[in-house]
Amino acid sequence: MLSGAASAPFSAPALWLTGLERGLMLIGLAVALGGLAGRGLARQYLTRHPQERPGPLPEPWALRGCVLGLAASAALLVTAVLGPGIAARLAQPPVTGLRSSATGVIAAAELACFALAAILLRLRQTGWSMLPLAGVVVAEGIRSHPDGIIPVAGALLTYCHLLPALLWAGMLAYVLRAAVAWRSEPAAVTGLIRLYGNAAAWLFSVVMVTGIVQALLLVPLGSVLTTAYGLFLVAKAAVVAVVAGLAIAGRVWLRRHPRPGAGPALATRLEVVALAVVLIITGILTVITPPARPIFSSAAAVREHAGPAS
């Protein structure tokens, strides 16, 4: 049997429901943030190749992503309100200053950020909508496991890991849509995917380095295969390896000079599906308590037993 890797029992439906809700929220955030970044990347390609006229760019699904994120955040808030006991045990290590109410407070903050971003997008204030979307990333860093292990530094590590991962997935989704729209111009399709590939290589490098640091921080080596958190982390790493393989296959396909109308490679299409699976697994990981203990837990325990200073 797995050693106690979570404060809440795995038989609790609210645990799995909360994990799925967080995964969907991350997908919505990736679609919104990455879609806007992907359109910027496509515009950069058109600026570099003014002689090419592959057709109009598709509108990013930023508003749809915000609606999905808003719905998932609302569901998270409802789940936390209806099951406060489970919600309190999911916030492990506890968020500094929020304690048992962390799940509900963070969900409410993210709901407000998504709602504001959706309103700004509806008003065509695309640039300003990035700020509340960034606020969701900030909230996720505060709620994250690394911040519970090392306050502040853990949140910064989460930002450096989560933001590139969201951009990586969301930009790919937009680039695929643009490639389908431009499928009659294979040169533009290959050029855009190649430009995305260069950006994705840097994003992938940052995600890998910060992911390894997070893993070393949250899971002692002896707990990788003996805890639920460690096993889910291994599953996430395996899917990321599949994503990397699909990315390589997609780049090899670019060298074959695809015919007009072919659109992006099947491997590239599957790559975005695999990235969505990574985000779902990430959502589940957020509800499982990692085996590592907070670095400052002993000092906090001493203060708690000592009581308030006279």
Helices and strands as residue ranges (DSSP letters): H 13-48, H 62-82, H 84-90, G 99-101, H 102-122, H 126-143, H 145-149, H 153-181, H 186-218, G 221-223, H 228-254, H 266-285, H 297-306
